[in-house]
Amino acid sequence: MKKEVGIATIFILIIASFSGCIVENENEIPGILIAYPHEGDIISGILNISGSAYDRDGNVERIEVSIAQSNEEYMIWKQANGTSEWHYIWDTPRDDNGIYRISARSFDGKDYSIIFSVNVTVNNTMSNHPPVAGFTYTADGLTVSFTDMSSDIDGDSLEYFWDFGDQSDGQDTTMQNPVHTYPTPGTYTVTLTVDDGRATDEKSTNITVSATLSNFTIASWNLQIFGVTKASNETLLDYYADKIDDYDICIVQEIRDKSGTAIQELAAKLPEYHYIISERAGTTSSKEQYAIFYDGRAVLINYHDYTPEKQNEFERPPLEATFTVSNWTFTLYTIHTKPSNVPNELTNLENLTGEPSADTLILGDLNADGSYYDENDREQFINWDWVITNDMDTTVASSDNTYDRIIINNAVENNLISVGIMKDVTKDESDHYLIYAVFDSGAI
């Protein structure tokens, strides 16, 4: 009997001992799942990463998300919103395009889950919203002030290109809010193109400008061997006349016509204009003349042809003319320099003009660029303003050169409003664009 009691006691003690061991259960780690995006997805824009988490023996306390490029080994964890159902917002346009690893883990207060990851490709060119072009304007005579009203929903910075409808080419074409002066009254189609680097948009509007009485335009155009052949082409002659009569004064260069009839044919197309013409000049058989056409607003005071007086200093000596328009009196010189002797001829011209205190301009095909002249290291007229600047192309050819120039002295500065290049020219019409400047003839 005593023996049986002892065995029962031992059995009870063993049972009690086992019961004490299973009171302290081990924690079961939580689980995590990324429901979106999926492995291999191509994503863009604002991405809502979402998923679920669970804990079989308790509650999930938080979810953490890490986003890193696929070649990066380190992880930076950030807390997501929610627990059993969770989400995390990723602004993908803030990161570069490429392959990224999205990782998520849950935490139950004791342990983290196994990390769940998916690889995705960011390609934000897909989600770019194109910019929207827009502008307003106010006109004062021939001068128009444009105000950009464009927008970009993505907040991208924009580049601007303005087409003012007059074949102009200047620094104002890439400004956000340009001020542009037209050479003549009329209706022009203005187009603004905006570019956010991935897409473009454009806006076009017709605007009408009218001249104020004080605006005065002066132009110069090398017509490239203007002679009997070109003058016999009625269509071409009409084209020249149509362009020239947009300006109050227009200098015509490279007239090569021994008969003298070509310039008469052109003048017949411009009945509202007077003109003066130089003698034929040149040291070879290829001789040229200059003509200056001027309308009724300009009064010719005097002119001087330096051929043959200065033939030993110039291939084609300059023509000088002085005009009065309203309150403004000015003297202009026109010259077509010899390409192989540009620096010397400009030096001779500078000696001829001197340092005038009166309003003085120089216009023409100076060949002041390319292999003929170092425009970035000028030694002539350094105190004058070269208003047709080095970045303005005046040649019809594919090369980019500023052969044609307008140079003004300090006295003209208060009269100058703007300059431009008329580029409605084909190689059959000339190898040079027309250059022009707009002046305020009312300024003193």
Sequence and secondary structure as in RCSB ss.txt:
>XXXX:A:sequence
MKKEVGIATIFILIIASFSGCIVENENEIPGILIAYPHEGDIISGILNISGSAYDRDGNVERIEVSIAQSNEEYM
IWKQANGTSEWHYIWDTPRDDNGIYRISARSFDGKDYSIIFSVNVTVNNTMSNHPPVAGFTYTADGLTVSFTDMS
SDIDGDSLEYFWDFGDQSDGQDTTMQNPVHTYPTPGTYTVTLTVDDGRATDEKSTNITVSATLSNFTIASWNLQI
FGVTKASNETLLDYYADKIDDYDICIVQEIRDKSGTAIQELAAKLPEYHYIISERAGTTSSKEQYAIFYDGRAVL
INYHDYTPEKQNEFERPPLEATFTVSNWTFTLYTIHTKPSNVPNELTNLENLTGEPSADTLILGDLNADGSYYDE
NDREQFINWDWVITNDMDTTVASSDNTYDRIIINNAVENNLISVGIMKDVTKDESDHYLIYAVFDSGAI
>XXXX:A:secstr
 HHHHHHHHHHHHHHHHHHHHTSS      EEEEEES TT EE SEEEEEEEEE TTS   EEEEEEEETT    
  EE EESSEEEEEEEGGGS SEEEEEEEEEE SS B   EEEEEEE TTTT    B  EEEEEETTEEEEEE  
B TT    EEEEE SS   SGGGG SS EEE SSSEEEEEEEEEE SS EEEEEEEEEE   TTEEEEEEEEEEE
ESHHHHT HHHHHHHHHHHTTSSEEEEEEE  SSSHHHHHHHHT TT EEEE   B SSS  BEEEEEE TT EE
EEEEE TTTTTTT SS  EEEEEEETTEEEEEEE    GGGHHHHHHHHHHHH S SS EEEEEE   STTT  T
TS  SSTTSEE S TT   BSSSS    EEEEE GGGTTTEEEEEEE    TTT SB EEEEEEETT  
